[in-house]
Amino acid sequence: MAGEITFSMIKPGAVRDRNAGAILAMIEKAGFDIVSLKKTALTKERAEAFYAVHSERPFFNDLVSYMTSGPIYALVLKKENAVTDFRTLIGATNPADAAEGTVRKLFANSMEDNAVHGSDSDENAQIEASFFFAEVERF
């Protein structure tokens, strides 16, 4: 399948609330090919490394604590305009600002517990996908 990739995580709150299947269904219905998928958990060290870009922000420790509170699903998705289209599908970080029908409007509990992560650029999609998946798994 031709296309670009993006990376996503279904976060601990959405997994805990048993919304992962519905989120995966929305992703597929939106035309994304799920090329890699794994259920895993982040250690404190791995969460700190993944979110290192936010290490100086006041919410960093809370973010790390939340992301280590339960299992996550890591995904590599493929589609033309993958990054842009996925960010449209998931909606604004704050679910109160998210458009109707978006993942975050439907499944987020709060800005902090916002159901999903989506890469914000093609470059970050590659970096984030490689954090969780070996190159052979990102086909």
N, C-alpha and C positions, 0 to 999 in steps of 0.2 A: 504494500500500500504506500503510495506516495504521500508525502506530507511532512510536517514538522512535528517535533515532540514538545510536550510540556510535562511538568512533574506536578503531582498532587499528593496530598495526604488527607485521608479522612481522620479527623482528630479524635482524641479519647472520648470526648463528650458524645459525639455522634455515634461512635462504636458502642459506648455504654448504653445509649438510648435506643440501640438496635435500628439505626437509620442507615447503616452502611449499604445494605442491599438496595434501598430506595435511591440512595445517592448514586450508586453504580449504575442503576437502571437509567437515571436521568442522563448520566454521562454517555452511555451507549445510545440512548434515544437522540441525543444531540449530535450524533455522528462521529464520536470519538472511538477510535480503536484502542482497547486496553491491551497494550503490548507487554506490560509487566505488572504484576500485582503480588504483594506479599503482606501478610499480617505479621506485625512485629511489635516490639516495644522499644522505646528509647530509654537508655540509661541517662543519668544526669549529665555525664560527660559528653555523650553523643548529642543530647538536646542542646547543651551549651555550644558545641561545635557547629551544629546545624544553624543555630540562631545567633552565631557570633557577631553578625552585622548589627545586631540590636544590643550588644553587651553593655553599652554605656547608657541605654535607655532606662528610665525608672521602672518599666514594666518587665524587664528582663527576667528577674528571679521568679516572678509570678508565672511568666510564660514557660520557663523551664519546669517549674513545679507542675503546671497543668499538663504539659506535653509528656511528662513522665508518670502521670496519674493512671494510665491504663494503656491498652494496646492501640495501635494505629494501623491503618492500611496505607501502604506506600504504593503509588501508581505511576507508571509512565504511560502517557497517552499520546496518540498520533492522530493528526488531522491537519489539513491545510489551515494556516493561520491559528495554530493550536493555542499559543499563549493568549492571544487576544480573544479568541472565541471562548476559551475556558474561563477567562476572567469575567467575561460577560455572563456566562452560565452560572458562575458562583455568586456574583453580585458583590456589592460593597462590603468591606470588612465589618462595618457596623450593620447588623441585620435590620436595625430601624431605618437605615438609609437604603437598604437593598431593594431592588425592583421586585415587584410581585412575580412569583413563579421561579425565582432564582433559588439555588441551593441554600444560601444563607438565610433568605427570607423564610424558607420552609422549615429548615432544620437547625439553625443556630439558636442557642439559648441566650447569648449575650455577645458583646464585642470580643471579649476574651475567649469565650467558648463558641467560636463561630463556625464550627462543623468541618471546615475544609481549609486547606492551604492550596494555593495555586501560584506557580512561578510567575514573576513579574516581567521577565524578559527571556528571549531565546538563550542568551548566555547563562542566566541563572537556571533555566530549565536543564541545561546540560550538566551544570555543576551539581544541582540538587539531585538529579537522577543518578549521577555517579556516586553520590553519597550513600545511596541505598542499594544500587544494582550494579553488578559487574557489566562490562561492556557487552559481553555475549548475551546478557539478559535484556538489553535495550535494543532489540531488533526492529 
